[in-house]
Amino acid sequence: MNQIKKAKNKKIMTIKEIFTLAIKMGIDADFRENEMIEKILERKKEKYEKMSEEEKKEFDTETLENPYSDSRILHIVKDKEIKKILVGIDIEPAEILMAKEIGDIDLIISHHPLGKALAHLSDVMELQCDVLNQYGVPINIAEGLMKEKISEVARGVNSANHQRTVDAAKILGFNLMCLHTICDNLAAKFLREKVENKNFLYIQDLMKTLKEIEEYKEAIKIGAGPKIFVGSPENRCGKIALTEITGGTEGSPKLYEKMANAGIGTIVGMHVSEEHKKEAEMANINVVIAGHMSSDSLGVNLFLDELQKKGIEIIPCSGLIRVSRV
């Protein structure tokens, strides 16, 4: 009898309702205050209103309401009730074919951006400037150094085959969306609550806490768990910062010196390039890499739990370590 009552209470969700929920959760988890996000959107609207009609034709109007340009509804066949979804960290044509084999998939969700969302990946990187500023890096320095990196990322994704997976979804008739910075925000907030202000003395204490998180426990089993890339277990943590969990992709390697000057002793990130590693070593900043797929999975799972509560069946694929906290 109780199960029947629960089933009746579960609200039907459409694609657009799922995406609206995702945006709300992303904003609520954002390190920036809601008021700041509203000001950013308002400023963008003011600029749009001043554009010529020709400029308005080329402007991405979705960004007037959506602060995360790397998270989008990419294709809708029909905005119907969603009962079963296929979710992966990366969705490519192979996963679209997988959905066809499984059958009855109402929606496919990719974490990493696709289509227009990938083309606009660099637009979300300004978030990193505000996060760095919160940790004590002067905003003018953060913006100055990030500007070069944002331009580099924009050029880098320009040559990508953005529409490949979107085209596959269109041909095979699947609804498709991607949720990138939205889910990264959820992971960043979760980790911030776990590790900041805990007064960890040594890196090994921080590592112990990270390894207690379910997604990282599972990642350890396949050799992809948290690792120390710069520093040692006996190093003291100092001030811990989560500057490399959300905000599109890696920021400028030149920022490590500025972060050290701001009093940061340890950075927790998803991944780190060799250039970034060398700069962190020169700045004497410890770098703990929680893991890429596992950290992505953490953020995606926190969103998927809300869909699970609505009775939606979730089929994980493509590197998603599904952990339910419902």
Secondary structure, 3 states (H helix, E strand, C coil): CHHHHHHHHCCCCCHHHHHHHHHHHHHHHCCCCHHHHHHHHHHHHHHHHCCCHHHHHHCCHHHHCCCCCCCEEEECCCCCCCCEEEEECCCCHHHHHHHHHHCCCCEEEECCCCHHHHHCHHHHHHHHHHHHHHCCCCHHHHHHHHHHHHHHHHHHHHCCCCCHHHHHHHHHCCCEEECCHHHHHHHHHHHHHHHCCCCCCEHHHHHHHHCCCHHHHHHHHCCCCCEEEECCCCCECCEEEEEECCCCCCCCCCHHHHHHHCCEEEEEECCCCHHHHHHHHHCCCEEEECCHHHHHHHHHHHHHHHHHHCCCEEEEECCCCCCCCC
